Amino acid sequence: MNFPSNIFNSHSKEDGDFFLGITRILGFKPKKLSIYKKAFLHRSANVKDEKGAPMNYERLEFLGDSMLGTIISKYLYSEVPTGDEGYLTKMRSKIVSREHLNELGKDLNLIQYVESRIPKSHFGDNIHGNVFEALVGAIYLDRGYKYCDKFIEGKVISYKSLVIEWCQKQKKAFHYDIYEDSGNDTVKHFAVKLHINHKVVAKARATSKKKAEEMASKRAYYALQSKIAKE
C-alpha cells in the first residue's frame, strides 16, 4: 500500500480501502485515521511531519507495549485471584511474548498495510508483533482506554493459544472435537471436547465454534495451570 506524500490530509479511494480494512480488524470505526496510518509507517519510508521530525510506528509501538502490559496485568489480577506475583508475572510474559504477538500480527495480516521502502519479503518475523503493538497504541490515542481494553481482551488474551503452546512444548498430542449440539435451543450451538494425549480434559458449549473452543481451552488451562506455571 503506497501512501501519497500528504497521507495525513488525503481523502483518496486508498484512504477508503484502508478505513474499511482497519475497521474490520478493530471491530469499530476509527475516529482519526491519521493515527492508524502512522502505526504502519516503517522508518525506511522516510516520512516527516510539518516540523521535519521523522514519523514512523516506533513511538506508537512503545505506547502499545505499555498498554498491553497494563491491561493484561489487570485482567490476570481479576481472573486469577489465587495467583501470586511470580505466577502472574510469568503468565503475563507468556501472553505478551514476542512469538505470540508476531502470530497475532500475522493472523490479522497487518503487514499488508506497512509502508516501507524495504521489500516486505526482507522483514523478519518481529515486524508483525511490532506493528501489532503500534496498532494498540493507535487505538489508545484514538479511542481511549475502554476501546483499547476491549480490543486486547478480544484479540490477545487467548487461552487456546496458551494451551496449544504448552502442548507443543511438552510434545503432547491434542485436538478439538467440535460438533453441532443445539439440543432444544432455538439458536444453533456447538459443543467441543478438548483431547490431550487422547484424554478429554475439558468440554464446552457455545453459539460459535470459536467461542466453544476458547471456553474449553480456558477450562483446560485452569485445570492444567499448576503444570503450565512450572515452565
C-alpha positions in Angstrom: 0.0 0.0 0.0 1.7 3.2 -1.1 0.5 6.3 0.8 0.7 9.6 -1.1 3.1 12.2 0.2 0.3 14.1 2.0 -1.0 10.9 3.6 -2.4 12.5 6.7 -4.6 15.0 4.8 -5.6 13.0 1.8 -9.1 11.6 1.0 -8.4 9.1 -1.7 -10.0 5.8 -2.6 -6.9 4.3 -0.9 -8.0 6.0 2.3 -11.4 4.4 2.0 -9.9 1.0 1.5 -7.6 1.5 4.5 -10.5 2.7 6.6 -12.6 -0.3 5.8 -9.7 -2.7 6.4 -8.8 -1.2 9.7 -12.5 -1.2 10.8 -12.7 -4.9 10.1 -9.6 -5.6 12.2 -10.7 -3.3 15.1 -14.4 -4.2 15.2 -15.2 -0.5 15.4 -14.7 2.6 13.3 -11.6 4.7 13.9 -12.1 8.5 14.5 -8.7 9.8 13.4 -7.5 7.7 10.5 -4.1 9.6 10.5 -3.2 7.9 13.8 -3.6 4.5 12.3 -1.7 5.4 9.2 1.3 6.3 11.4 1.0 2.8 13.0 2.1 1.3 9.7 4.9 3.6 8.7 8.3 2.0 8.8 11.2 4.2 9.4 12.6 3.4 5.9 9.6 5.2 4.4 11.4 8.4 5.5 8.2 10.3 6.2 8.4 13.6 8.2 5.9 15.8 9.9 5.5 19.5 9.2 8.4 20.3 11.5 10.7 17.9 9.8 10.7 15.3 12.5 10.7 11.7 11.4 7.4 9.8 11.6 7.1 6.0 12.0 5.4 3.4 14.1 8.1 3.1 16.8 6.7 5.6 19.3 3.2 4.0 18.9 4.9 0.6 19.4 6.3 1.9 22.7 2.9 3.1 23.8 1.1 -0.1 22.7 3.6 -2.3 24.6 2.8 -0.3 27.8 -0.9 -0.7 27.2 -0.7 -4.4 26.6 1.2 -4.9 29.9 -1.2 -2.8 31.9 -4.4 -4.3 30.5 -3.2 -7.9 30.7 -1.9 -7.3 34.2 -5.4 -6.0 35.2 -7.1 -9.0 33.5 -4.9 -11.6 35.2 -5.3 -9.9 38.6 -9.1 -10.2 38.3 -9.3 -13.6 36.7 -6.6 -15.4 38.7 -7.3 -14.4 42.3 -5.1 -17.2 43.7 -2.0 -16.3 41.6 0.9 -14.8 43.4 3.2 -12.1 41.9 5.6 -14.6 40.4 2.8 -16.6 38.7 1.0 -13.5 37.4 4.3 -12.2 36.0 5.0 -15.4 34.3 1.6 -15.6 32.7 1.8 -12.0 31.5 5.1 -12.8 29.9 3.6 -15.7 28.0 0.7 -13.7 26.8 2.8 -10.7 25.6 5.7 -12.9 24.3 7.3 -11.8 21.0 6.2 -15.1 19.5 2.6 -14.6 20.5 2.4 -11.0 19.3 4.1 -12.0 16.0 1.4 -14.6 15.5 -1.4 -12.2 16.2 0.1 -9.7 13.7 0.3 -12.5 11.1 -3.2 -13.7 11.8 -4.5 -10.1 11.2 -2.3 -9.7 8.1 -1.2 -6.3 9.4 1.9 -6.3 7.1 -0.3 -5.7 4.1 -0.6 -2.0 5.3 3.0 -1.4 6.2 4.5 1.5 4.2 8.2 0.9 3.6 11.0 1.3 1.1 12.2 -2.2 2.1 10.6 -5.2 0.3 8.2 -6.9 2.7 9.9 -10.2 2.0 13.0 -8.8 3.6 11.4 -8.2 7.0 11.9 -10.6 9.9 9.1 -12.1 11.9 9.2 -9.3 14.5 7.7 -6.8 12.1 4.3 -8.5 12.7 4.5 -8.0 16.5 5.9 -4.5 16.3 3.1 -3.3 14.1 0.5 -5.1 16.3 1.9 -3.1 19.3 1.8 0.1 17.3 -1.9 -0.6 16.4 -2.7 -1.0 20.1 -1.0 2.4 20.7 -3.1 4.0 18.0 -6.3 2.6 19.4 -5.5 4.1 22.8 -4.7 7.5 21.3 -7.8 7.5 19.1 -10.5 5.9 21.3 -9.1 5.7 24.8 -8.6 3.0 27.4 -12.1 1.4 27.1 -11.7 0.5 23.4 -8.1 -0.5 23.9 -9.1 -2.8 26.7 -11.8 -4.4 24.6 -9.5 -4.9 21.7 -6.8 -6.5 23.8 -9.1 -8.8 25.7 -10.7 -9.9 22.4 -7.5 -10.4 20.3 -4.7 -11.0 22.7 -5.9 -13.0 25.7 -6.5 -16.4 24.2 -6.5 -19.5 26.4 -6.4 -21.6 23.3 -3.0 -20.3 22.2 -1.6 -20.8 25.7 -2.9 -24.4 25.9 -1.6 -25.2 22.4 1.8 -23.6 23.1 2.1 -25.8 26.3 1.1 -29.0 24.4 3.6 -28.3 21.6 6.4 -27.7 24.1 5.6 -30.8 26.1 5.1 -32.8 22.8 1.6 -33.8 23.8 -0.9 -34.7 21.1 -4.1 -32.6 21.2 -7.2 -31.9 19.1 -10.5 -30.2 19.4 -13.5 -32.4 18.6 -16.3 -30.0 17.5 -19.9 -30.9 16.7 -23.3 -29.2 16.4 -25.2 -29.5 19.6 -28.3 -27.3 19.5 -30.5 -29.5 21.7 -33.7 -27.7 22.5 -32.2 -24.3 21.8 -33.6 -22.1 19.0 -30.1 -20.7 18.3 -27.5 -23.1 16.9 -24.9 -24.2 19.4 -21.7 -26.0 19.1 -20.1 -28.4 21.6 -16.4 -29.1 21.8 -14.2 -31.6 23.6 -10.5 -30.9 24.0 -8.4 -34.0 23.9 -4.8 -34.0 25.2 -2.9 -37.2 24.9 -6.1 -39.0 23.9 -7.9 -38.0 27.0 -10.8 -35.5 27.3 -9.6 -32.7 29.6 -12.3 -30.1 29.0 -15.7 -29.6 27.4 -17.7 -26.5 26.5 -20.7 -25.4 24.5 -21.4 -22.0 22.8 -23.1 -20.3 19.9 -20.0 -20.5 17.7 -17.1 -22.9 17.2 -14.6 -20.3 18.2 -16.3 -19.4 21.4 -16.7 -23.1 22.3 -13.0 -23.8 21.7 -12.0 -20.8 23.8 -14.2 -21.8 26.7 -12.9 -25.4 26.6 -9.3 -24.0 26.4 -10.0 -21.8 29.4 -11.3 -24.7 31.5 -8.3 -26.9 30.4 -5.9 -24.1 31.2 -7.1 -23.7 34.8 -7.1 -27.5 35.2 -3.5 -27.6 34.0 -2.3 -24.3 35.3 -0.1 -25.8 38.1 1.8 -27.7 35.4 1.9 -24.8 32.9 3.1 -22.4 35.6 6.2 -24.5 36.2 7.7 -23.7 32.8 
